[in-house]
C-alpha cells in the first residue's frame, strides 16, 4: 500500500530537523564549512518500512555531542550533557594514531590560516596542527547539540502525526478501492 501522507510527514520532519540544525550552526558561526554544506536527509520507502537517514560529515557527531578531554573537560557541559560527553573521549586509543592532527592540518591548509611566532615568522601548518590537536586532546570539545536538540524536540510530536497520516492513507486506500 502506498502511503503518500505518511511519507510527506516524514519529509516534513526531516526537512525541519535539517533546517533547525543548519540554523544552529549559523548561530554558532560554523556555517561556512563542510558540516553545514553536507547536512541533508534521505527518506526511503521500502515494503513495510519507512527509513529516514540524516547525512553529514563524520565529525558532525563529535561537534554535536562533544568530546571529553584526556585531562579536563568544559565544566559548564558537565550537567545534563555529561553522559553525552563521556560517550566520546580522547585518550582511549580507540581511534587512528594522528587522526586528529592530520584532520586539523588538512583544515588549516584548506583555510590558509597561520599564526606567527614572537619574531613574526609564520608557523608551519604541521606545528599549528600539533598545537591545536594537543589542546583539543587535553581540554576536549564542548558539545553544541546543533543536531540533537532539534531532532529530539521534533521527534516528540512525530508519533501522533505518523499515526494520523497512516490512518488517513488507509482511509484513502479504502475509498479509492470502493470507487473501482
The 8 nearest C-alpha neighbors of each residue, nearest first, counted from 0:
[[1, 2, 172, 169, 46, 168, 47, 3],
 [0, 2, 3, 168, 172, 169, 4, 6],
 [1, 3, 5, 168, 4, 6, 0, 165],
 [2, 4, 6, 5, 7, 1, 168, 164],
 [5, 3, 7, 164, 6, 2, 168, 8],
 [6, 4, 164, 8, 7, 2, 3, 165],
 [5, 7, 3, 9, 4, 8, 2, 10],
 [6, 8, 10, 4, 5, 9, 11, 3],
 [9, 7, 5, 11, 6, 10, 12, 4],
 [10, 8, 12, 6, 7, 11, 13, 5],
 [9, 11, 7, 13, 12, 8, 14, 6],
 [12, 10, 14, 8, 9, 13, 7, 15],
 [13, 11, 9, 15, 10, 14, 8, 16],
 [12, 14, 16, 10, 15, 11, 9, 17],
 [15, 13, 11, 17, 12, 16, 10, 18],
 [14, 16, 18, 12, 13, 17, 19, 11],
 [17, 15, 13, 19, 18, 14, 150, 149],
 [18, 16, 20, 14, 15, 19, 21, 39],
 [17, 19, 15, 21, 16, 20, 14, 22],
 [20, 18, 22, 16, 21, 17, 15, 149],
 [21, 19, 146, 17, 23, 145, 22, 18],
 [22, 20, 24, 18, 23, 19, 17, 35],
 [21, 23, 19, 25, 20, 24, 26, 18],
 [24, 22, 26, 20, 145, 21, 25, 19],
 [23, 25, 29, 21, 27, 30, 22, 26],
 [26, 24, 30, 28, 22, 27, 23, 29],
 [25, 27, 23, 24, 28, 22, 29, 30],
 [26, 28, 24, 25, 29, 23, 30, 143],
 [29, 27, 25, 26, 30, 24, 31, 23],
 [30, 28, 24, 27, 25, 31, 32, 35],
 [31, 29, 25, 24, 35, 28, 32, 21],
 [32, 30, 29, 35, 33, 36, 28, 34],
 [31, 33, 34, 35, 30, 29, 36, 37],
 [32, 34, 36, 35, 37, 56, 31, 38],
 [33, 35, 37, 56, 32, 36, 55, 38],
 [36, 34, 30, 33, 38, 37, 32, 21],
 [35, 37, 33, 34, 38, 32, 31, 30],
 [38, 36, 55, 34, 35, 33, 39, 56],
 [37, 39, 55, 35, 54, 36, 34, 17],
 [40, 38, 54, 53, 37, 17, 55, 41],
 [41, 39, 53, 52, 54, 13, 42, 51],
 [40, 42, 52, 51, 43, 53, 39, 54],
 [43, 41, 51, 50, 52, 10, 40, 44],
 [44, 42, 50, 49, 41, 45, 51, 52],
 [43, 45, 49, 48, 50, 42, 46, 6],
 [44, 46, 48, 47, 49, 43, 50, 42],
 [45, 47, 48, 44, 49, 0, 1, 43],
 [46, 48, 45, 49, 44, 0, 1, 50],
 [49, 47, 45, 46, 44, 50, 43, 51],
 [48, 50, 44, 43, 45, 51, 47, 42],
 [51, 49, 43, 42, 52, 48, 44, 45],
 [50, 52, 42, 41, 43, 53, 49, 40],
 [53, 51, 41, 40, 54, 50, 42, 43],
 [52, 54, 40, 39, 41, 51, 55, 38],
 [53, 55, 39, 40, 38, 52, 37, 56],
 [56, 54, 38, 37, 34, 57, 59, 39],
 [55, 57, 34, 59, 58, 37, 33, 54],
 [58, 56, 59, 55, 60, 61, 34, 54],
 [57, 59, 61, 60, 56, 62, 34, 55],
 [60, 58, 62, 57, 61, 56, 63, 55],
 [59, 61, 63, 62, 58, 64, 57, 65],
 [60, 62, 65, 64, 58, 63, 59, 66],
 [63, 61, 59, 65, 60, 64, 142, 143],
 [62, 64, 144, 60, 143, 61, 142, 145],
 [65, 63, 142, 61, 83, 62, 60, 144],
 [142, 66, 64, 141, 140, 61, 84, 62],
 [65, 67, 140, 87, 139, 84, 88, 61],
 [66, 68, 88, 139, 84, 72, 85, 87],
 [139, 69, 67, 138, 137, 71, 72, 136],
 [68, 70, 137, 89, 90, 71, 136, 67],
 [71, 69, 137, 68, 138, 72, 136, 139],
 [72, 70, 138, 68, 69, 137, 73, 139],
 [71, 73, 138, 68, 67, 139, 74, 70],
 [72, 74, 75, 76, 141, 77, 71, 138],
 [75, 73, 77, 76, 72, 78, 71, 141],
 [74, 76, 73, 77, 78, 141, 72, 80],
 [77, 75, 74, 78, 73, 80, 81, 141],
 [76, 78, 81, 74, 75, 80, 79, 73],
 [79, 77, 80, 76, 81, 75, 74, 82],
 [80, 78, 81, 77, 76, 82, 83, 75],
 [79, 81, 83, 78, 82, 76, 77, 84],
 [82, 80, 77, 84, 83, 78, 79, 76],
 [83, 81, 85, 84, 80, 86, 79, 77],
 [82, 84, 86, 80, 81, 85, 64, 65],
 [83, 85, 81, 66, 67, 65, 86, 82],
 [84, 86, 82, 87, 83, 67, 88, 81],
 [85, 87, 83, 84, 88, 82, 66, 67],
 [88, 86, 66, 85, 84, 67, 89, 65],
 [89, 87, 67, 66, 85, 68, 90, 86],
 [90, 88, 68, 69, 91, 136, 67, 87],
 [89, 91, 92, 69, 88, 136, 68, 93],
 [90, 92, 93, 89, 88, 94, 69, 87],
 [93, 91, 90, 94, 95, 89, 96, 88],
 [94, 92, 91, 95, 90, 89, 96, 88],
 [95, 93, 92, 96, 98, 91, 89, 97],
 [94, 96, 98, 97, 93, 92, 99, 101],
 [97, 95, 98, 94, 92, 99, 100, 93],
 [96, 98, 100, 99, 101, 95, 102, 94],
 [99, 97, 101, 95, 96, 100, 102, 94],
 [98, 100, 102, 97, 101, 132, 103, 96],
 [101, 99, 103, 97, 132, 102, 98, 128],
 [100, 102, 104, 98, 103, 99, 97, 105],
 [103, 101, 105, 99, 104, 100, 98, 106],
 [102, 104, 106, 100, 105, 128, 101, 107],
 [103, 105, 128, 101, 107, 106, 102, 124],
 [106, 104, 108, 102, 103, 107, 109, 101],
 [105, 107, 103, 109, 104, 108, 110, 102],
 [108, 106, 104, 110, 109, 105, 112, 111],
 [109, 107, 111, 105, 106, 110, 104, 124],
 [108, 110, 106, 107, 111, 105, 112, 104],
 [109, 111, 107, 112, 108, 106, 105, 113],
 [112, 110, 108, 109, 107, 113, 106, 124],
 [111, 113, 110, 107, 108, 114, 109, 124],
 [114, 112, 121, 122, 111, 115, 124, 123],
 [115, 113, 122, 121, 116, 112, 127, 123],
 [114, 116, 121, 119, 120, 122, 113, 117],
 [115, 117, 119, 118, 120, 121, 122, 114],
 [118, 116, 119, 115, 120, 121, 114, 122],
 [117, 119, 116, 120, 115, 121, 122, 114],
 [120, 118, 115, 116, 117, 121, 114, 122],
 [119, 121, 115, 116, 118, 122, 117, 114],
 [122, 120, 115, 114, 113, 116, 123, 119],
 [121, 123, 115, 114, 113, 126, 116, 120],
 [122, 124, 126, 125, 127, 121, 113, 114],
 [125, 123, 127, 126, 128, 104, 107, 122],
 [124, 126, 128, 123, 127, 129, 104, 122],
 [127, 125, 129, 123, 128, 124, 130, 122],
 [126, 128, 124, 130, 129, 125, 131, 123],
 [127, 129, 104, 131, 125, 103, 130, 126],
 [128, 130, 132, 126, 127, 131, 100, 133],
 [131, 129, 127, 133, 128, 132, 134, 126],
 [130, 132, 134, 128, 133, 129, 127, 135],
 [133, 131, 135, 129, 134, 100, 130, 136],
 [134, 132, 136, 130, 131, 135, 129, 137],
 [133, 135, 131, 137, 132, 136, 138, 130],
 [136, 134, 139, 132, 138, 137, 133, 131],
 [137, 135, 133, 68, 134, 139, 89, 132],
 [136, 138, 68, 69, 70, 134, 135, 139],
 [139, 137, 68, 72, 71, 135, 136, 134],
 [68, 140, 138, 67, 135, 66, 72, 136],
 [141, 139, 66, 65, 142, 135, 67, 138],
 [140, 142, 65, 73, 143, 139, 66, 76],
 [65, 143, 141, 64, 63, 144, 62, 140],
 [142, 144, 63, 145, 141, 62, 64, 65],
 [145, 143, 63, 147, 146, 148, 142, 64],
 [146, 144, 20, 23, 143, 63, 147, 24],
 [147, 145, 20, 144, 148, 149, 150, 63],
 [148, 146, 144, 150, 149, 151, 145, 63],
 [147, 149, 151, 150, 146, 144, 152, 145],
 [150, 148, 152, 151, 16, 147, 146, 153],
 [149, 151, 147, 153, 148, 16, 152, 154],
 [150, 152, 154, 148, 149, 153, 147, 155],
 [153, 151, 149, 154, 150, 155, 148, 156],
 [152, 154, 155, 150, 151, 156, 149, 157],
 [153, 155, 157, 151, 152, 156, 150, 158],
 [156, 154, 153, 157, 152, 151, 158, 159],
 [157, 155, 154, 158, 153, 159, 160, 152],
 [156, 158, 154, 160, 159, 155, 161, 153],
 [157, 159, 161, 160, 156, 162, 155, 154],
 [160, 158, 162, 161, 157, 156, 163, 164],
 [159, 161, 157, 163, 158, 162, 164, 156],
 [162, 160, 158, 164, 159, 163, 165, 5],
 [161, 163, 165, 159, 160, 164, 166, 158],
 [164, 162, 160, 166, 165, 161, 159, 167],
 [163, 165, 167, 5, 161, 4, 166, 162],
 [164, 166, 168, 162, 167, 163, 5, 161],
 [167, 165, 169, 163, 168, 164, 170, 162],
 [168, 166, 170, 164, 169, 165, 171, 163],
 [167, 169, 165, 171, 166, 170, 2, 164],
 [170, 168, 166, 172, 167, 171, 173, 165],
 [171, 169, 167, 173, 172, 168, 174, 166],
 [170, 172, 174, 168, 169, 173, 175, 167],
 [173, 171, 169, 175, 170, 174, 176, 168],
 [172, 174, 176, 170, 171, 175, 177, 169],
 [175, 173, 171, 177, 176, 172, 170, 178],
 [174, 176, 172, 178, 177, 173, 171, 179],
 [177, 175, 173, 174, 178, 179, 172, 171],
 [176, 178, 174, 175, 179, 173, 172, 171],
 [179, 177, 175, 176, 174, 173, 172, 171],
 [178, 177, 176, 175, 174, 173, 172, 171]]
